[in-house]
């Protein structure tokens, strides 16, 4: 006679059924969702304000906006290359990619500051100038603050790569940093769409 061993109830947690979703990744998703709420609210505020404002001469975006967008694309490309290099334990290539991304991010901030200076030269009606400065400052300034904040994890992961604290199988911090900067690139394109709509 065969005896059946009673089955034990599963002790696996809900996230063990999703091997790609670690607690760190879940935290990263929640962070990006919370930041997204902030950006969505800012976009809605700008669009509602402009919908209620009288039509008037409005400044166009400075040509440096295209340059700053290109720089963010460069940052994402270099970070992705660095991540790919780490997956093959190429520490020097990874570190070089992270350094180029850092320079690109710094250049982005410099170009954005120049863009803001150019917009201050706009000579439209006072009410129109104030409205546009509010909109541009809210959207671009909010994004710039998150870019500045992104330098903290960027410097941390560079330090860890230099000390070889990551490996091809253990580099979650680098992955999260890359995801954050990719997110900033996507957000910038969406904000750019809003700015193009209101100018």
N, C-alpha and C positions, 0 to 999 in steps of 0.2 A: 504494500500500500504506500502510495506516495504522499508525503506530507507537504503541504503548501506553507511556505514561509510568509507570514503576514507582511504586507507592504507597509513600509513606514511612510508617513506623510512627508511630502516634499518640504525640505527646509531651505530651499533656494529663495533668495530675495527676488523682488520684481525686476531688478536691473540685471540679474544673472541670466535672464532669458534674452537680454539684448547685449551681446558681448561687445558691441561697438560703443555702448553708452556707459562709460565709467562714471563714477561720481564726479570726477573732475570735468568730464565732458558735459555732464548735466549742469554743473555749476556755470560752465562757459555759456551754454545755451540760455540759461536763465539770465545771465548778465547781459547778453546781447538782446534778449527780448525786452528787458527793462530799459535799456538804452534806446531801443527802437520806439518804445512808447513815448519817450521824451522827444525824439526827432519827429514822430508823427504829430504830436501835439503842437510842436513849433511850426510845422508845415501847415497844419489846419489854421492856426492863428494868423499866419501870413496870408493865406489864401482868402480867409474871411475878411481880413482888414482891407485887402486890395479890392475885393468884390464890392465893398461898401464905399470905396474911395472914388472921387470923380476922375474920369479919364483926363490925362494931361501928358505933357511931354515927360518921358521917362528915359533914364540913361540906359544905354546898352551895356552889356558886360564887357569889361576890358579884355583885350586879346590874351592877356596873361592867364585868363581862366582856362584856356585850352592847354597852355603850358603846364599849369598846376595839375590839370587832370592827367596829362601825360606822365607827370612825375609820380602820381599815385599809382598809375599802372606799372611804372618801372619798379616802385617799391614792392608791389605784390609779386611781380615776376621774380625779382631778386630773392625775396623771402621764400617763395616756392622752390626756387633753385637751391637755396640753402637747406630747406627741409629735405629735398630729394638727396642732397649730398650727405646729410646726416643719416638717412636711411641706409646708406652704404658705408657708413663710418669714415667719410671723407671730411675730417674735421677742418682742415685748412680751407677747402672749398666752401664749406658751410659758413665758416667765420667770415670769409671774404664776401659772400653773398649778403650776410647780415650787415656788414659794414657798408656795402654799397646801398643797401636799403635804408640804412640810417642817414647816409648823406642825401639820398633822394627825398627822405621825409623832411630833413632840415631845409632842403631847397624848396620843397613845397610850401613850408611856412614862410620863407622869404618872399616867394612869388605871391603868396596870398596877401602878405603885408603890402607889397607893391600894388596889387590889385585894389586893395582898400584905399590906398593913397590916390590912385587914379580916379576912383569914384568920388572922392572928396572934391575933385575939380569940377564936378557936374554943376551947371549953372541954370537949373530949371527953377520952377516956382518953389518958394520955401516949403509949402506944405508937401509937395511931391518929393522934395529932397529928404525931408524928415521921414516920410513914409518909407521911401526906398532904403534910407540908411538904417531904419529900424529893422526892415525885413532882411536886408543883406547882413547886418550885424548879428541878428538873432540866429539865422541859419548858418552862416559861415563862421561866426564866432563860436557857436556851439560845437561845430565840427572841429574847429581849430583846437578847442579845449580838449577834445577827446584824442586828437592827434598828439598834443603835448603829453597827455596822460599815457599814450601808447609808447612813449620813449622809455618809460620805467621798465615794463616787461622786456622791451627790446634790448636794453642794456643788461638786464639780468640774464637773459638767455645767452647773450654774447659772452658774458663772463663765465657762464657754465660751460659753453662750448670751448672756450679757451682753456679751461681747467679740465676738459674732457670728462665732465660729469654726466654727459649724455652718451647714448650708444644707439646702434641701429634698432634695438628693440626697446629702448627706454628713453623717450624724448618727448613726453607729454607736454612739458612746459613750452617747448619750442613749437609744438603743434598748436597749442592754444594761442600763442603769440601771433603765429601766422594767420590763424583764423580771425583774430581780432583785427589785424591790419587789412585782410581781405574784406572784412565787414565794413571798415571805414571807407574803403574804395567804393563799395557798392552804395553806401549811404551818400557819399559825395556825388555820385552820378544821379541819384534821386533828388538831392538838393539842387543840383545843377538844372534838372528838369523844372523844378519849381521856380527857380530864378529866371529861367528862359521864358516861363509862362507869364511872369509878372512884369517883365521889362518891355 
